[in-house]
Structure formats: C-alpha cells, structure tokens
Amino acid sequence: MSMAYTAESVPFPSLDDIRVARERLGTRVITTPVRRIADHALAAELGPRTGVWLKEELFQHTGSFKPRGALTVMSQLSPEALTRGVTGVSAGNHAISLAYSAQQLGTTAKVVMPRTANPYRIQLFRELGGIAELVDTIHQAFERADEIVAEEGRTLVHPFEGPLTALGTATVGLEFMMQMAETQTTLDAIIVASGGGGLTGGVACAVKQWRPGIEVYVVEPEGADSLHRSFAAGSPQTIEAVHTIADSLGSPRAEPYSYALNKRFVDEIVLVTDDQIREGMRMLFRSAKLVVEPAGAAAMAALRFPLRERLEGRQVGIVVCGGNTDAITYAKHLSP
C-alpha cells in the first residue's frame, strides 16, 4: 500500500543532505555545464533583457539526468540485493541509467520496455549490458516488472518515485544554484520538464531551499499531463493514455511522494503542445547548437510559449534533461 503524503508533511532532503548525496555520487555522475545562450533570434523573440541559462544534463553519463536517481537508490541496496540485480520500467532513459548504474555497481539490470520505445535507446541499454523485455503498453510493463520482482528477487527501481530518487535528482538543482553563484547571477525562475515528477520535485526542493524567491515552473506535454491533472484534483491522478512525441515524459500516472514533493515546492505547472516542443528543439539546435530529444526541449518550449510574456526581462534557468535520440527521428522532428 502506498504511503499517504501531503505537501505539508512530505519528508524532503535538506541542502546538507543533497550535498552529501552529490559527494557520494562522485565521478559516476558528471557536474554538467551551465551556460547562457547568446543568440540574436532568441533575444528578438524573448526580449533583449531576458537571460536564458541552460543546465545541460544531456551531457550526463547515459545522455540524461537519470543516473543521479538510479545510483542514489541502488547504492543503498544490500550486497545480497545487488547480487540479485534490479528491474524497472522505462521507455528508454531510465533503462539506460539502470544498465549504467548496474555496470558501475557490479550487478545486472532487467528492464521492461514498451515495444514503441525508440530502438536507439533500446540499443544503448543493451550495449551497457541491460536485459530488455518488450511488452505492448506501459501499463503492462509495470505488471511485468512486478512479476520479475516476485520470480527473480530483483529490486524494483522506480523511474521517478521515492525519497532516494528525489535526493538524487535534487543534485541537479543544487549544482545549478552553485554554478549560477559562480557567475554572480541570481535566477528569477527555473523551468524543468516532468515525466512523473521525480526530477521536478528534486530540483524544486533544492532550489527553493537555496533561494525561496526563485519561481519554479514545471512543464508537461498536453498529451501526458498526469501531474497537471493531479494538481487540479488535489491528489495523484492516472491518465487514460499517453499521446506525445516526448516519450520520456510519458508517465501514465502521478505517484504519492513525487506528487506531494512537487505540490510543496513547485509554483505552477504549464502545458505545451508537441508542435511547441518541436519548435523548442529547433531553437536549441539553432541558438545553443544542441541536439536534444523532445523531452529535452520541453522547458525551452514552455519559455517561448506559455511563459514568454511572464518571464520577459528576467533571468531564467532551463534544465535540458536529455538528448537520447537517433539521427533519423531527430531530423523528422526538425523538418517543417
């Protein structure tokens, strides 16, 4: 049975906890770059006084932020549990991070993936030693993962739920704040994409403790808006189906801990369309010379569309959460 959490009672890591967690991750996780975009087209669109700062998590090991949470969870497993290995559910990025983390910790990862997952991501997962099982739907994937736990004794590492996962993802927010302090720039707002709320909750938790006045905006695709619906309903919600090009953001439901952590620290959730995400990909390619997957462009899409007028003239941080895409799929998205 899931624990009941509220925004007021949800336990969360302190900044000291997050610092210790980052130290434990060591060189298994990269301190990814932060840089300000200097591009006249973006400046013309957003206003010349608007500062756009990127936290480039696509340069993380495995091409996304995911190893931060996976390693934080798996490093707490007993030697016996590690021997039995881990399992999980993923459309790609979480699977890749589990395979990488298993490799780092000397164990194995068997992950259930929908058949619609990007073949390139499945390939990356297998190249790292991962064992893939393919099923028809994400709902079936969760059911099969539970069976693997029962049959093989593997530990289920959830793609986004739980205090340890949030502790790991909070290191993104802490790093961002420390790197911005080195530039002597204070951010007014941060935008981060949600595929269930593990990254957004962790980042928001760190950012708000560092400086409570920074506004934290979460973005979801219109076709995968489980956290947005949950905020509106006042409790974790399930969506009937996922319809978005940003498959890394395609969580079918919100979970209790992640929901409560986001509810406590996030200012607002905004929605973007797939076409807006494609525009975000094009802008990151043009202005930052970055090749990103759709999920990695969602925060840029939010800045350019639903949040543009509100954040004009302000210093805005964007988490570029991942870049795992193949050349053919990427080119299709960028084509008019």
C-alpha positions as CSV (number, residue, x, y, z in Angstrom):
1,M,0.0,0.0,0.0
2,S,1.3,3.5,-0.9
3,M,2.0,5.9,1.9
4,A,-0.1,9.0,2.2
5,Y,1.8,12.2,1.8
6,T,0.7,15.8,1.9
7,A,2.5,18.9,0.7
8,E,2.8,19.9,4.4
9,S,4.0,16.6,5.8
10,V,6.1,15.2,2.9
11,P,9.7,14.5,4.1
12,F,12.4,16.1,1.9
13,P,16.2,16.3,1.9
14,S,17.9,19.3,3.3
15,L,20.6,21.1,1.3
16,D,23.2,19.4,3.5
17,D,21.6,16.0,2.6
18,I,21.8,16.9,-1.0
19,R,25.5,18.0,-0.8
20,V,26.4,14.7,0.9
21,A,24.5,12.7,-1.8
22,R,26.3,14.6,-4.5
23,E,29.7,13.8,-2.9
24,R,28.7,10.1,-2.7
25,L,27.9,10.0,-6.4
26,G,31.4,11.2,-7.1
27,T,32.7,10.8,-10.6
28,R,30.0,8.3,-11.5
29,V,28.0,11.5,-12.2
30,I,29.2,14.5,-14.2
31,T,28.8,18.0,-13.0
32,T,27.1,19.1,-16.2
33,P,27.8,22.5,-17.8
34,V,25.8,25.7,-17.2
35,R,25.9,28.4,-19.8
36,R,24.0,31.5,-21.0
37,I,22.6,31.4,-24.6
38,A,23.7,34.3,-26.7
39,D,21.6,34.3,-29.9
40,H,20.0,37.3,-31.6
41,A,17.0,35.3,-32.8
42,L,16.2,34.1,-29.3
43,A,16.8,37.6,-27.9
44,A,14.4,39.1,-30.5
45,E,11.7,36.7,-29.5
46,L,12.1,36.8,-25.7
47,G,13.3,40.4,-25.3
48,P,16.9,41.6,-25.1
49,R,16.9,41.8,-21.3
50,T,15.8,38.2,-20.9
51,G,18.7,35.9,-19.8
52,V,18.4,32.2,-20.7
53,W,20.8,29.9,-18.8
54,L,21.0,26.2,-19.7
55,K,21.8,23.3,-17.2
56,E,22.9,20.8,-19.8
57,E,22.0,17.4,-18.4
58,L,22.1,15.9,-21.8
59,F,25.9,15.7,-21.3
60,Q,25.4,13.4,-18.3
61,H,26.6,9.8,-18.4
62,T,23.9,7.9,-20.4
63,G,22.7,11.2,-22.1
64,S,20.1,12.2,-19.4
65,F,19.8,13.2,-15.7
66,K,18.6,9.7,-14.8
67,P,21.8,8.1,-13.3
68,R,21.6,10.6,-10.4
69,G,18.4,9.0,-9.0
70,A,19.2,5.4,-10.0
71,L,22.7,5.4,-8.5
72,T,21.4,7.0,-5.3
73,V,18.8,4.3,-4.9
74,M,21.0,1.4,-5.9
75,S,23.9,2.5,-3.7
76,Q,21.7,1.8,-0.7
77,L,21.0,-1.8,-1.6
78,S,22.5,-4.6,0.5
79,P,25.2,-6.8,-1.1
80,E,22.6,-9.6,-1.4
81,A,20.1,-7.4,-3.2
82,L,22.8,-6.2,-5.5
83,T,23.7,-9.8,-6.4
84,R,20.1,-10.4,-7.4
85,G,20.0,-7.4,-9.6
86,V,17.4,-4.7,-10.3
87,T,14.5,-4.2,-12.6
88,G,12.4,-1.3,-13.8
89,V,10.0,0.1,-16.3
90,S,11.2,2.6,-19.0
91,A,10.7,3.9,-22.5
92,G,14.5,4.4,-22.6
93,N,16.3,6.8,-20.4
94,H,15.6,5.2,-17.1
95,A,16.6,1.8,-18.6
96,I,19.9,3.2,-19.9
97,S,20.6,4.7,-16.5
98,L,19.8,1.4,-14.7
99,A,22.2,-0.5,-17.0
100,Y,24.9,2.0,-16.5
101,S,24.3,2.0,-12.7
102,A,24.3,-1.8,-12.6
103,Q,27.6,-1.8,-14.5
104,Q,29.1,0.7,-12.0
105,L,28.0,-1.3,-9.0
106,G,28.7,-4.8,-10.4
107,T,25.2,-6.1,-10.9
108,T,22.6,-6.6,-13.6
109,A,19.5,-4.8,-14.8
110,K,16.5,-6.4,-16.5
111,V,14.0,-3.7,-17.7
112,V,10.5,-3.9,-19.2
113,M,10.1,-1.6,-22.1
114,P,7.1,-0.8,-24.4
115,R,7.6,-2.0,-28.0
116,T,7.1,1.5,-29.1
117,A,10.3,2.6,-27.3
118,N,12.9,4.3,-29.6
119,P,15.1,1.4,-31.0
120,Y,18.2,3.6,-30.5
121,R,17.5,3.7,-26.7
122,I,16.9,0.0,-26.5
123,Q,20.2,-0.5,-28.3
124,L,22.1,1.8,-25.9
125,F,20.6,-0.1,-23.0
126,R,21.7,-3.4,-24.4
127,E,25.2,-2.1,-25.2
128,L,25.6,-1.4,-21.5
129,G,24.7,-5.0,-20.6
130,G,21.0,-4.4,-19.9
131,I,18.4,-7.2,-20.4
132,A,15.3,-5.9,-22.2
133,E,11.8,-7.4,-22.1
134,L,9.4,-5.8,-24.6
135,V,5.6,-5.5,-24.0
136,D,2.8,-3.7,-25.8
137,T,1.9,-1.0,-23.3
138,I,3.4,0.9,-20.4
139,H,0.6,-0.4,-18.1
140,Q,1.7,-4.0,-19.0
141,A,5.3,-3.0,-18.3
142,F,4.6,-2.2,-14.7
143,E,2.7,-5.5,-14.2
144,R,5.6,-7.5,-15.8
145,A,8.1,-5.7,-13.6
146,D,6.2,-6.8,-10.5
147,E,6.3,-10.4,-11.8
148,I,10.1,-10.1,-12.2
149,V,10.5,-9.0,-8.7
150,A,8.5,-12.0,-7.5
151,E,10.2,-14.5,-9.7
152,E,13.8,-13.4,-9.6
153,G,14.1,-11.4,-6.4
154,R,15.3,-8.3,-8.2
155,T,14.7,-4.9,-6.6
156,L,12.3,-2.6,-8.5
157,V,13.9,0.8,-9.1
158,H,11.1,3.1,-9.9
159,P,11.6,5.6,-12.8
160,F,10.7,8.6,-10.7
161,E,9.1,7.8,-7.3
162,G,10.6,7.9,-3.9
163,P,12.7,9.9,-1.4
164,L,16.0,8.4,-2.6
165,T,15.2,9.2,-6.2
166,A,14.4,12.8,-5.3
167,L,17.5,13.0,-3.3
168,G,19.5,12.1,-6.4
169,T,17.6,14.4,-8.8
170,A,17.9,17.3,-6.2
171,T,21.7,17.3,-7.0
172,V,20.7,18.8,-10.4
173,G,19.2,21.8,-8.6
174,L,22.0,22.1,-6.1
175,E,24.6,22.1,-8.9
176,F,22.6,24.7,-10.9
177,M,22.5,27.0,-7.9
178,M,26.2,26.7,-7.1
179,Q,27.2,27.2,-10.7
180,M,25.0,30.3,-11.0
181,A,26.5,31.7,-7.8
182,E,29.9,31.4,-9.5
183,T,28.6,33.6,-12.4
184,Q,27.3,36.1,-9.8
185,T,23.9,35.9,-11.4
186,T,20.6,35.3,-9.5
187,L,18.0,33.4,-11.3
188,D,14.4,34.7,-11.1
189,A,12.9,31.4,-12.4
190,I,13.7,27.9,-13.3
191,I,11.8,25.7,-15.8
192,V,12.1,21.9,-15.7
193,A,10.1,19.2,-17.5
194,S,8.2,16.4,-15.8
195,G,7.8,12.8,-16.7
196,G,6.3,11.8,-13.4
197,G,7.7,14.4,-11.1
198,G,11.0,12.8,-9.8
199,L,13.3,15.4,-11.5
200,T,11.0,18.4,-10.9
201,G,10.4,17.6,-7.3
202,G,14.0,17.1,-6.5
203,V,15.1,20.2,-8.4
204,A,12.4,22.4,-6.9
205,C,13.3,21.1,-3.4
206,A,16.9,22.1,-3.8
207,V,16.2,25.5,-5.5
208,K,13.5,26.7,-3.0
209,Q,15.8,25.9,-0.1
210,W,18.7,27.7,-1.7
211,R,16.6,30.8,-2.5
212,P,12.8,30.7,-1.8
213,G,12.1,33.6,-4.1
214,I,13.1,31.7,-7.3
215,E,9.9,30.7,-9.2
216,V,9.9,27.0,-10.2
217,Y,7.8,26.1,-13.3
218,V,7.1,22.5,-14.3
219,V,6.2,21.8,-17.9
220,E,4.3,18.7,-19.2
221,P,3.1,17.8,-22.7
222,E,-0.6,18.2,-23.3
223,G,-0.8,14.5,-24.1
224,A,1.0,13.4,-20.9
225,D,-0.3,15.7,-18.2
226,S,-0.6,13.4,-15.1
227,L,1.0,15.9,-12.7
228,H,-1.1,18.8,-14.0
229,R,-4.3,16.9,-13.5
230,S,-3.1,15.8,-10.1
231,F,-2.5,19.4,-9.0
232,A,-6.0,20.3,-10.3
233,A,-7.6,17.4,-8.5
234,G,-5.7,17.7,-5.3
235,S,-4.4,14.1,-5.4
236,P,-2.3,11.8,-7.6
237,Q,-4.2,11.0,-10.8
238,T,-3.9,8.5,-13.6
239,I,-4.3,9.3,-17.3
240,E,-6.0,7.0,-19.8
241,A,-3.3,7.1,-22.4
242,V,-0.1,8.9,-23.3
243,H,0.0,10.9,-26.6
244,T,3.1,12.9,-27.1
245,I,6.4,12.9,-29.1
246,A,8.2,13.4,-25.8
247,D,8.0,9.7,-24.7
248,S,10.5,10.3,-21.9
249,L,7.8,12.5,-20.3
250,G,5.0,9.9,-20.8
251,S,4.2,8.8,-17.3
252,P,0.7,7.2,-17.1
253,R,0.2,8.4,-13.5
254,A,1.4,10.5,-10.7
255,E,2.7,8.8,-7.5
256,P,2.1,9.9,-3.9
257,Y,5.6,11.0,-2.9
258,S,6.5,12.8,-6.1
259,Y,3.1,14.5,-6.2
260,A,3.4,15.8,-2.6
261,L,7.0,17.0,-3.1
262,N,6.1,18.9,-6.3
263,K,3.0,20.3,-4.5
264,R,5.1,21.7,-1.7
265,F,7.8,23.3,-3.8
266,V,6.6,24.0,-7.4
267,D,4.9,27.3,-8.2
268,E,3.0,26.3,-11.3
269,I,2.6,23.6,-14.0
270,V,2.3,24.7,-17.6
271,L,1.4,22.6,-20.7
272,V,3.0,22.6,-24.2
273,T,1.9,21.0,-27.4
274,D,4.0,18.6,-29.5
275,D,4.4,21.3,-32.1
276,Q,5.7,23.7,-29.5
277,I,8.2,21.1,-28.3
278,R,9.4,20.7,-31.9
279,E,9.9,24.5,-32.0
280,G,11.9,24.2,-28.8
281,M,14.1,21.5,-30.4
282,R,14.7,23.8,-33.4
283,M,15.6,26.7,-31.2
284,L,18.1,24.7,-29.1
285,F,19.7,23.5,-32.3
286,R,19.9,27.0,-33.7
287,S,20.8,29.0,-30.6
288,A,22.7,26.6,-28.5
289,K,23.9,24.1,-31.1
290,L,22.3,21.3,-29.0
291,V,20.8,18.1,-30.4
292,V,18.1,17.1,-27.9
293,E,15.3,14.6,-27.6
294,P,11.8,16.1,-27.4
295,A,11.7,15.9,-23.6
296,G,15.0,17.9,-23.5
297,A,13.3,20.8,-25.4
298,A,10.1,20.9,-23.4
299,A,11.4,23.6,-20.9
300,M,12.5,25.8,-23.8
301,A,9.1,25.3,-25.4
302,A,7.5,26.5,-22.1
303,L,9.7,29.6,-22.0
304,R,8.9,30.5,-25.7
305,F,5.2,29.9,-25.5
306,P,3.1,29.8,-22.2
307,L,5.7,31.6,-20.1
308,R,7.2,34.1,-22.6
309,E,5.4,37.3,-21.6
310,R,5.5,36.5,-17.9
311,L,9.3,35.9,-17.8
312,E,10.4,38.7,-20.2
313,G,13.3,40.7,-18.9
314,R,14.1,38.1,-16.2
315,Q,17.0,35.7,-15.7
316,V,15.6,32.2,-16.4
317,G,17.2,28.8,-15.9
318,I,16.3,25.8,-18.1
319,V,17.1,22.2,-17.3
320,V,17.9,20.4,-20.6
321,C,17.1,17.0,-19.2
322,G,18.2,14.6,-22.0
323,G,19.5,14.1,-25.5
324,N,18.9,10.5,-26.4
325,T,17.6,10.5,-29.9
326,D,18.7,8.9,-33.2
327,A,19.5,11.0,-36.3
328,I,16.5,9.9,-38.4
329,T,13.9,10.6,-35.7
330,Y,15.6,13.9,-34.8
331,A,15.6,15.0,-38.4
332,K,11.9,14.2,-38.8
333,H,11.1,16.4,-35.8
334,L,13.0,19.3,-37.1
335,S,11.6,19.1,-40.6
336,P,8.8,21.7,-41.3
